[in-house]
Amino acid sequence: MATSALPLKTPAKGSETERDKTPTPSIKSVSSKPAIGPTDISSPHELTAFVETLLEQLDTKFDEMSTQILDRMTQMSTRVDALEASIQDIINGDVSSSVPQSPSPVPGVRRSGSEA
């Protein structure tokens, strides 16, 4: 009977979710210039300043998101490595427990597949 593996259901804990969050710097504004809204633009100079400010904000946000993604990928890589090591330990434990071992081997008699 083949069953598909389901994801683990773990309860969300406040301390666990806080630990998993990637710290991000809180940047409220990119420059000390007052925020200009699209409706406040009345000259080409103001349009240029608005677009430049908007592009700087997008660049900053993109850098923050890139850093967060890379940090999450590193965390997931570490978790996958730990999971692989755990699975390998389980496999090695199952293999060693399934091989029957005699409590006292007869001296001088060598079994096939065993070390001398």
MDTraj code that builds the backbone (N, CA, C; nanometers):
import mdtraj as md
import numpy as np

residues = "MET ALA THR SER ALA LEU PRO LEU LYS THR PRO ALA LYS GLY SER GLU THR GLU ARG ASP LYS THR PRO THR PRO SER ILE LYS SER VAL SER SER LYS PRO ALA ILE GLY PRO THR ASP ILE SER SER PRO HIS GLU LEU THR ALA PHE VAL GLU THR LEU LEU GLU GLN LEU ASP THR LYS PHE ASP GLU MET SER THR GLN ILE LEU ASP ARG MET THR GLN MET SER THR ARG VAL ASP ALA LEU GLU ALA SER ILE GLN ASP ILE ILE ASN GLY ASP VAL SER SER SER VAL PRO GLN SER PRO SER PRO VAL PRO GLY VAL ARG ARG SER GLY SER GLU ALA".split()
xyz = np.array([
    [0.0842, -0.1170, 0.0000],
    [0.0000, 0.0000, 0.0000],
    [0.0887, 0.1233, 0.0000],
    [0.0832, 0.2006, -0.1046],
    [0.1674, 0.3190, -0.1157],
    [0.0933, 0.4412, -0.0644],
    [0.1546, 0.5085, 0.0299],
    [0.0966, 0.6320, 0.0804],
    [0.1941, 0.7446, 0.0549],
    [0.1407, 0.8609, 0.0309],
    [0.2292, 0.9752, 0.0070],
    [0.2645, 1.0395, 0.1392],
    [0.3832, 1.0936, 0.1445],
    [0.4295, 1.1589, 0.2658],
    [0.3613, 1.2941, 0.2795],
    [0.3162, 1.3241, 0.3990],
    [0.2521, 1.4512, 0.4256],
    [0.3500, 1.5424, 0.4994],
    [0.3361, 1.6733, 0.4860],
    [0.4258, 1.7634, 0.5579],
    [0.3991, 1.7567, 0.7076],
    [0.5027, 1.7839, 0.7840],
    [0.4887, 1.7846, 0.9286],
    [0.4005, 1.9008, 0.9709],
    [0.3158, 1.8757, 1.0681],
    [0.2319, 1.9824, 1.1206],
    [0.2894, 2.0236, 1.2551],
    [0.3528, 2.1382, 1.2568],
    [0.4106, 2.1880, 1.3806],
    [0.3372, 2.3138, 1.4219],
    [0.3067, 2.3256, 1.5508],
    [0.2366, 2.4460, 1.5963],
    [0.3295, 2.5668, 1.5893],
    [0.2723, 2.6791, 1.5563],
    [0.3508, 2.8024, 1.5498],
    [0.3671, 2.8566, 1.6904],
    [0.4911, 2.8722, 1.7316],
    [0.5215, 2.9256, 1.8633],
    [0.5814, 3.0632, 1.8453],
    [0.5570, 3.1500, 1.9392],
    [0.6095, 3.2858, 1.9312],
    [0.7613, 3.2880, 1.9300],
    [0.8240, 3.2093, 2.0183],
    [0.9697, 3.2105, 2.0255],
    [1.0317, 3.1474, 1.9018],
    [0.9671, 3.0445, 1.8481],
    [1.0224, 2.9777, 1.7302],
    [1.0128, 3.0667, 1.6073],
    [0.9005, 3.1347, 1.5918],
    [0.8877, 3.2210, 1.4749],
    [0.9781, 3.3419, 1.4868],
    [1.0006, 3.3896, 1.6059],
    [1.0925, 3.5010, 1.6241],
    [1.2348, 3.4581, 1.5914],
    [1.2698, 3.3349, 1.6245],
    [1.4034, 3.2847, 1.5981],
    [1.4271, 3.2685, 1.4480],
    [1.3237, 3.2275, 1.3739],
    [1.3376, 3.2037, 1.2315],
    [1.3375, 3.3306, 1.1485],
    [1.2924, 3.4398, 1.2053],
    [1.2862, 3.5632, 1.1288],
    [1.4266, 3.6172, 1.1058],
    [1.4479, 3.6643, 0.9872],
    [1.5750, 3.7246, 0.9535],
    [1.5709, 3.8706, 0.9956],
    [1.6704, 3.9135, 1.0746],
    [1.6688, 4.0534, 1.1161],
    [1.6904, 4.1452, 0.9961],
    [1.6115, 4.2501, 0.9905],
    [1.6246, 4.3454, 0.8815],
    [1.6394, 4.4846, 0.9376],
    [1.7239, 4.5632, 0.8768],
    [1.7368, 4.7009, 0.9240],
    [1.6113, 4.7795, 0.8886],
    [1.5705, 4.8628, 0.9811],
    [1.4505, 4.9417, 0.9535],
    [1.4927, 5.0768, 0.8972],
    [1.4690, 5.0916, 0.7686],
    [1.5025, 5.2159, 0.7005],
    [1.3711, 5.2829, 0.6651],
    [1.3449, 5.3948, 0.7269],
    [1.2179, 5.4638, 0.7047],
    [1.2213, 5.5469, 0.5774],
    [1.3283, 5.6175, 0.5559],
    [1.3382, 5.6937, 0.4316],
    [1.4816, 5.6877, 0.3824],
    [1.4969, 5.6923, 0.2518],
    [1.6279, 5.6809, 0.1912],
    [1.7042, 5.8119, 0.2045],
    [1.6352, 5.9205, 0.1931],
    [1.7015, 6.0494, 0.2020],
    [1.6266, 6.1394, 0.2977],
    [1.6863, 6.2539, 0.3279],
    [1.6238, 6.3472, 0.4200],
    [1.5251, 6.4394, 0.3490],
    [1.5078, 6.4212, 0.2191],
    [1.4142, 6.5029, 0.1422],
    [1.2713, 6.4664, 0.1821],
    [1.1829, 6.5644, 0.1835],
    [1.0429, 6.5303, 0.2126],
    [0.9848, 6.4471, 0.0999],
    [0.8944, 6.3585, 0.1356],
    [0.8336, 6.2699, 0.0360],
    [0.7460, 6.3517, -0.0578],
    [0.7670, 6.3295, -0.1858],
    [0.6882, 6.3984, -0.2875],
    [0.5914, 6.2972, -0.3459],
    [0.4665, 6.3309, -0.3473],
    [0.3660, 6.2432, -0.4054],
    [0.3496, 6.2727, -0.5530],
    [0.2971, 6.1772, -0.6286],
    [0.2780, 6.1995, -0.7730],
    [0.1882, 6.3191, -0.8027],
    [0.0963, 6.3522, -0.7132],
    [0.0074, 6.4655, -0.7378],
    [0.0748, 6.5995, -0.7099],
    [0.1872, 6.5984, -0.6365],
    [0.2583, 6.7217, -0.6021],
    [0.3562, 6.7654, -0.7111],
    [0.3736, 6.6870, -0.8148],
    [0.4717, 6.7161, -0.9191],
    [0.4145, 6.8193, -1.0156],
    [0.4905, 6.9296, -1.0314],
    [0.4436, 7.0338, -1.1227],
    [0.5511, 7.0791, -1.2207],
    [0.6728, 7.0204, -1.2085],
    [0.7797, 7.0597, -1.3009],
    [0.8640, 6.9375, -1.3354],
    [0.9395, 6.9461, -1.4436],
    [1.0276, 6.8347, -1.4808],
    [1.1315, 6.8044, -1.3725],
    [1.1776, 6.9067, -1.3023],
    [1.2756, 6.8874, -1.1953],
    [1.2152, 6.8037, -1.0817],
    [1.0928, 6.8337, -1.0445],
    [1.0261, 6.7575, -0.9389],
    [1.0000, 6.6137, -0.9833],
    [0.9669, 6.5957, -1.1102],
    [0.9460, 6.4610, -1.1637],
    [1.0750, 6.3805, -1.1568],
    [1.1862, 6.4447, -1.1957],
    [1.3167, 6.3776, -1.1900],
    [1.3518, 6.3398, -1.0463],
    [1.3283, 6.4303, -0.9521],
    [1.3573, 6.4032, -0.8114],
    [1.2690, 6.2903, -0.7595],
    [1.1413, 6.2919, -0.7989],
    [1.0487, 6.1876, -0.7552],
    [1.0917, 6.0506, -0.8074],
    [1.1247, 6.0430, -0.9358],
    [1.1660, 5.9158, -0.9959],
    [1.2966, 5.8678, -0.9332],
    [1.3900, 5.9591, -0.9083],
    [1.5174, 5.9211, -0.8469],
    [1.4946, 5.8661, -0.7061],
    [1.4108, 5.9317, -0.6288],
    [1.3796, 5.8848, -0.4935],
    [1.3110, 5.7479, -0.4981],
    [1.2192, 5.7340, -0.5892],
    [1.1486, 5.6068, -0.6034],
    [1.2440, 5.4942, -0.6410],
    [1.3360, 5.5212, -0.7335],
    [1.4338, 5.4201, -0.7738],
    [1.5280, 5.3846, -0.6587],
    [1.5671, 5.4827, -0.5784],
    [1.6524, 5.4552, -0.4619],
    [1.5789, 5.3665, -0.3617],
    [1.4500, 5.3947, -0.3399],
    [1.3709, 5.3128, -0.2482],
    [1.3564, 5.1696, -0.2998],
    [1.3334, 5.1572, -0.4299],
    [1.3228, 5.0239, -0.4891],
    [1.4544, 4.9481, -0.4782],
    [1.5649, 5.0169, -0.5011],
    [1.6964, 4.9542, -0.4914],
    [1.7238, 4.9062, -0.3490],
    [1.6903, 4.9903, -0.2511],
    [1.7089, 4.9533, -0.1110],
    [1.6223, 4.8329, -0.0751],
    [1.4974, 4.8363, -0.1181],
    [1.4068, 4.7249, -0.0891],
    [1.4546, 4.5965, -0.1571],
    [1.5032, 4.6080, -0.2794],
    [1.5540, 4.4919, -0.3509],
    [1.6751, 4.4324, -0.2776],
    [1.7656, 4.5183, -0.2304],
    [1.8816, 4.4698, -0.1558],
    [1.8399, 4.3996, -0.0265],
    [1.7413, 4.4566, 0.0434],
    [1.6919, 4.3936, 0.1662],
    [1.6321, 4.2565, 0.1374],
    [1.5509, 4.2498, 0.0326],
    [1.4861, 4.1230, -0.0015],
    [1.5899, 4.0194, -0.0466],
    [1.6890, 4.0622, -0.1212],
    [1.7943, 3.9700, -0.1645],
    [1.8684, 3.9129, -0.0445],
    [1.8993, 3.9990, 0.0518],
    [1.9681, 3.9536, 0.1722],
    [1.8813, 3.8547, 0.2497],
    [1.7523, 3.8854, 0.2613],
    [1.6615, 3.7950, 0.3323],
    [1.6526, 3.6605, 0.2622],
    [1.6438, 3.6609, 0.1303],
    [1.6334, 3.5354, 0.0557],
    [1.7594, 3.4527, 0.0726],
    [1.8750, 3.5173, 0.0625],
    [2.0005, 3.4433, 0.0787],
    [2.0147, 3.3876, 0.2194],
    [1.9731, 3.4647, 0.3208],
    [1.9782, 3.4155, 0.4587],
    [1.8850, 3.2958, 0.4770],
    [1.7657, 3.3032, 0.4202],
    [1.6717, 3.1910, 0.4296],
    [1.7249, 3.0675, 0.3577],
    [1.7885, 3.0892, 0.2430],
    [1.8455, 2.9755, 0.1690],
    [1.9566, 2.9095, 0.2507],
    [2.0363, 2.9900, 0.3185],
    [2.1417, 2.9352, 0.4033],
    [2.0813, 2.8557, 0.5190],
    [1.9762, 2.9096, 0.5815],
    [1.9081, 2.8378, 0.6892],
    [1.8510, 2.7057, 0.6398],
    [1.7861, 2.7079, 0.5241],
    [1.7276, 2.5853, 0.4700],
    [1.8351, 2.4845, 0.4333],
    [1.9469, 2.5311, 0.3820],
    [2.0575, 2.4414, 0.3493],
    [2.1090, 2.3720, 0.4744],
    [2.1215, 2.4472, 0.5823],
    [2.1666, 2.3891, 0.7086],
    [2.0664, 2.2855, 0.7587],
    [1.9384, 2.3168, 0.7475],
    [1.8344, 2.2234, 0.7919],
    [1.8329, 2.0972, 0.7064],
    [1.8504, 2.1122, 0.5754],
    [1.8528, 1.9958, 0.4865],
    [1.9737, 1.9083, 0.5190],
    [2.0888, 1.9703, 0.5438],
    [2.2074, 1.8934, 0.5807],
    [2.1842, 1.8149, 0.7100],
    [2.1216, 1.8795, 0.8078],
    [2.0927, 1.8107, 0.9341],
    [1.9933, 1.6964, 0.9122],
    [1.8945, 1.7196, 0.8276],
    [1.7964, 1.6153, 0.7972],
    [1.8625, 1.4973, 0.7271],
    [1.9502, 1.5262, 0.6317],
    [2.0215, 1.4184, 0.5620],
    [2.1073, 1.3382, 0.6600],
    [2.1740, 1.4078, 0.7530],
    [2.2564, 1.3378, 0.8523],
    [2.1696, 1.2506, 0.9428],
    [2.0531, 1.3008, 0.9811],
    [1.9616, 1.2224, 1.0661],
    [1.9116, 1.0991, 0.9920],
    [1.8757, 1.1163, 0.8659],
    [1.8277, 1.0032, 0.7866],
    [1.9392, 0.9001, 0.7709],
    [2.0609, 0.9467, 0.7463],
    [2.1736, 0.8542, 0.7326],
    [2.1982, 0.7791, 0.8630],
    [2.1860, 0.8486, 0.9771],
    [2.2011, 0.7820, 1.1071],
    [2.0926, 0.6764, 1.1267],
    [1.9698, 0.7086, 1.0862],
    [1.8601, 0.6116, 1.0991],
    [1.8864, 0.4912, 1.0104],
    [1.9297, 0.5155, 0.8871],
    [1.9590, 0.4050, 0.7949],
    [2.0713, 0.3186, 0.8508],
    [2.1766, 0.3820, 0.8988],
    [2.2888, 0.3065, 0.9554],
    [2.2463, 0.2301, 1.0798],
    [2.1592, 0.2877, 1.1594],
    [2.1089, 0.2188, 1.2785],
    [2.0231, 0.0999, 1.2414],
    [1.9411, 0.1130, 1.1379],
    [1.8557, 0.0021, 1.0937],
    [1.9384, -0.1096, 1.0335],
    [2.0424, -0.0766, 0.9584],
    [2.1260, -0.1779, 0.8948],
    [2.2013, -0.2566, 1.0003],
    [2.2577, -0.1869, 1.0986],
    [2.3364, -0.2573, 1.2000],
    [2.2477, -0.3416, 1.2916],
    [2.1224, -0.3017, 1.3147],
    [2.0346, -0.3794, 1.4016],
    [1.9735, -0.4984, 1.3280],
    [1.9673, -0.4924, 1.1935],
    [1.9079, -0.6038, 1.1201],
    [2.0077, -0.7169, 1.0948],
    [2.1380, -0.6915, 1.1085],
    [2.2380, -0.7959, 1.0896],
    [2.2480, -0.8755, 1.2198],
    [2.2164, -1.0064, 1.2159],
    [2.2237, -1.0854, 1.3394],
    [2.3689, -1.1032, 1.3824],
    [2.3950, -1.0798, 1.5085],
    [2.5291, -1.0958, 1.5628],
    [2.5257, -1.2070, 1.6656],
    [2.6191, -1.2989, 1.6514],
    [2.6257, -1.4068, 1.7491],
    [2.6973, -1.3553, 1.8727],
    [2.6516, -1.3948, 1.9916],
    [2.7116, -1.3417, 2.1145],
    [2.8568, -1.3835, 2.1325],
    [2.8918, -1.5084, 2.0970],
    [3.0314, -1.5505, 2.1115],
    [3.0691, -1.6339, 1.9906],
    [3.1497, -1.5788, 1.9008],
    [3.1886, -1.6554, 1.7819],
    [3.2818, -1.7701, 1.8209],
    [3.2715, -1.8778, 1.7446],
    [3.3562, -1.9949, 1.7685],
    [3.4965, -1.9605, 1.7201],
    [3.6009, -1.9771, 1.8058],
    [3.7364, -1.9436, 1.7635],
    [3.7827, -2.0351, 1.6504],
    [3.8516, -1.9770, 1.5538],
    [3.9050, -2.0524, 1.4423],
    [3.8061, -2.0730, 1.3299],
    [3.6770, -2.0486, 1.3523],
    [3.5774, -2.0637, 1.2474],
    [3.5481, -1.9242, 1.1918],
    [3.5615, -1.9156, 1.0633],
    [3.5418, -1.7857, 0.9995],
    [3.4127, -1.7886, 0.9177],
    [3.3257, -1.6926, 0.9423],
    [3.2011, -1.6832, 0.8676],
    [3.2223, -1.5944, 0.7470],
    [3.1520, -1.6234, 0.6409],
    [3.1634, -1.5379, 0.5230],
    [3.0952, -1.4046, 0.5515],
    [3.1605, -1.2945, 0.5116],
    [3.1039, -1.1623, 0.5317],
    [3.1409, -1.0991, 0.6641],
    [3.2085, -1.1704, 0.7523],
    [3.2479, -1.1111, 0.8793],
    [3.3966, -1.0831, 0.8779],
    [3.4361, -0.9882, 0.9606],
    [3.5782, -0.9514, 0.9666],
    [3.6537, -1.0456, 1.0577],
    [3.7814, -1.0651, 1.0284],
    [3.8624, -1.1561, 1.1084],
    [3.9321, -1.0843, 1.2190],
])
top = md.Topology()
chain = top.add_chain()
for i, resn in enumerate(residues, 1):
    res = top.add_residue(resn, chain, resSeq=i)
    for name in ("N", "CA", "C"):
        top.add_atom(name, md.element.get_by_symbol(name[0]), res)
traj = md.Trajectory(xyz[None], top)
